[in-house]
């Protein structure tokens, strides 16, 4: 029996629809909804997020495609029209992050000034990781040449544009990122109990994601080991995440030893909370806003008592 690859396109009349593009659209929608949910859970408005997301997506796609084209320039020199054929795949994750994240920070600072960038990074880090898991299943899994190294193992799959069974790297990456997200949710709970250190959620995401990308490239994908640019970039992520994570823990330990804690927001149990309602309540003579909520690790609102520390 011949097993056919997963269909990468279908037709609605004369219109050809690519499953890869539909998958990316669903992924972006999921990321938007999850980010908006986490913003609201921490007391921030998400009314600005719609227009901001347009800029973030545009920047991420441009950056992802640009880096991919530059990394494969010899292929596109003879096929310049192919540069724009994004429905065939070819979006660099690191390029998307390099363009999308700075754009996200800029529009956040412009349209949501009460949201500190360090807090925004912690709020969005789990969003990026979980959206990556969804995107692997609905993106590369449904595109041309989406598989990894050739294999005869039972878990091998057939992909359009590739000969023989391939390691289902997109599925493996989705599982990895889902596990990373679960770890981040536990880290978030620990930080919420302690009240610090802010930024540790972001550094944890950077470290674990970079580590998973390195092993994916080195083990599963058909590249040469050691000198691959993606592997180098992934190790840079791991190194930066570890350095900044250790620095944050060291500063927090010193603050605890000296009896000082890093400046936290006013809502007990939620160091990422919007400080604006608390400041307004303090100005009115009440140190804790009525109906304050903390945030559980899964992003859901939880009541916070006045005695919580």
Buried (B, 14 or more C-beta within 10 A) or exposed (E): EEEEBEEBBEEEEEEEEBBBBBBBEBBBEBBBBBBBBBBBBBBBBBEBBEEBBEBBBEBBBBBBBBBBBEBBEEEBEEEEEBBEBBBBBBBBBBBBBBBBBEBBBBBBEEBBEEBBEEBBBBBBBBBBBBBBBBBBBBBBBBBBBBBBEEBEEEEBBBBBEBEEBBBBBBBBBBBBBBBBBBBBBEBBBEBBEBBBBBBBBBBBBBBBBBBBBBEBBBEBBBBEEEEBEBBEBBBBBBEBBBEBBEEBBEBBEEBEEEEEBBEBBBBBBBBBBBBBBBBEBBEEEEEBBEEBBBBBBEBEBBEBEEEBE
